[in-house]
Amino acid sequence: MRTTLTVDDDLLHLAKQRAAALHLPLVEIINRALRKGLVEDAPTALAEATVVYRAEPGPAPDLTGWTVRLDDEELRRKAGL
């Protein structure tokens, strides 16, 4: 896409130097700088919770006793047994 931008003289000079040093077109250097700048300024996304669905139909597993067993294990650990 073609557009017109006003660029500070010192930045344009640096971009032209970089383009010459890397043997790349000026537009490539400017595009790279914009991409890098926009990525660095982008807000970081927060992770979302993962929902897992059972693939097989049927009753849910019986978890009765798990919490009691875990509680007992924790109490034994704290008591040093």
C-alpha positions as CSV (number, residue, x, y, z in Angstrom):
1,M,0.0,0.0,0.0
2,R,1.3,3.4,-0.9
3,T,1.1,6.2,1.6
4,T,2.8,9.5,2.5
5,L,4.5,9.9,5.9
6,T,6.4,12.8,7.5
7,V,9.6,11.4,9.0
8,D,12.1,13.3,11.1
9,D,15.3,14.1,9.1
10,D,17.5,12.3,11.6
11,L,15.4,9.1,11.4
12,L,15.3,9.1,7.6
13,H,19.1,9.6,7.5
14,L,19.5,6.6,9.9
15,A,17.1,4.5,7.9
16,K,18.9,5.3,4.6
17,Q,22.2,4.4,6.2
18,R,20.8,1.0,7.4
19,A,19.3,0.3,4.0
20,A,22.7,1.0,2.3
21,A,24.6,-1.1,4.9
22,L,22.2,-4.1,4.5
23,H,21.7,-3.7,0.7
24,L,18.0,-3.5,1.2
25,P,15.4,-1.0,-0.1
26,L,14.5,1.9,2.2
27,V,10.9,0.7,2.3
28,E,12.0,-2.7,3.7
29,I,14.0,-1.0,6.5
30,I,11.0,1.3,7.4
31,N,8.6,-1.7,7.4
32,R,10.9,-3.7,9.7
33,A,11.2,-0.8,12.1
34,L,7.4,-0.3,12.2
35,R,6.8,-4.0,12.7
36,K,9.4,-4.2,15.5
37,G,8.0,-1.0,17.2
38,L,4.4,-2.1,17.0
39,V,5.1,-5.6,18.4
40,E,7.1,-4.2,21.3
41,D,4.3,-1.7,22.2
42,A,1.6,-4.4,21.9
43,P,-0.1,-5.4,25.1
44,T,0.6,-8.9,26.3
45,A,-2.4,-11.1,26.3
46,L,-3.4,-12.9,29.4
47,A,-3.8,-16.6,29.2
48,E,-7.3,-17.9,29.3
49,A,-8.6,-20.9,31.2
50,T,-8.5,-24.2,29.4
51,V,-11.8,-26.1,29.4
52,V,-11.4,-29.9,28.9
53,Y,-14.4,-31.9,27.8
54,R,-14.6,-35.7,28.1
55,A,-14.4,-37.4,24.7
56,E,-16.3,-40.5,25.8
57,P,-19.9,-40.4,26.9
58,G,-20.8,-42.0,30.2
59,P,-20.8,-41.3,33.9
60,A,-18.1,-39.1,35.4
61,P,-15.4,-40.8,37.4
62,D,-16.2,-41.4,41.0
63,L,-14.0,-39.0,43.0
64,T,-15.6,-39.9,46.4
65,G,-12.9,-40.3,49.0
66,W,-10.2,-38.4,47.1
67,T,-10.4,-35.3,49.2
68,V,-10.5,-37.3,52.4
69,R,-7.4,-39.3,51.3
70,L,-5.6,-36.1,50.2
71,D,-6.6,-34.4,53.5
72,D,-5.3,-37.5,55.5
73,E,-2.0,-37.4,53.5
74,E,-1.5,-33.7,54.2
75,L,-2.2,-34.2,57.9
76,R,0.3,-37.1,58.1
77,R,2.8,-35.0,56.3
78,K,2.4,-32.1,58.7
79,A,2.5,-34.5,61.7
80,G,5.8,-35.9,60.3
81,L,4.3,-39.5,60.0
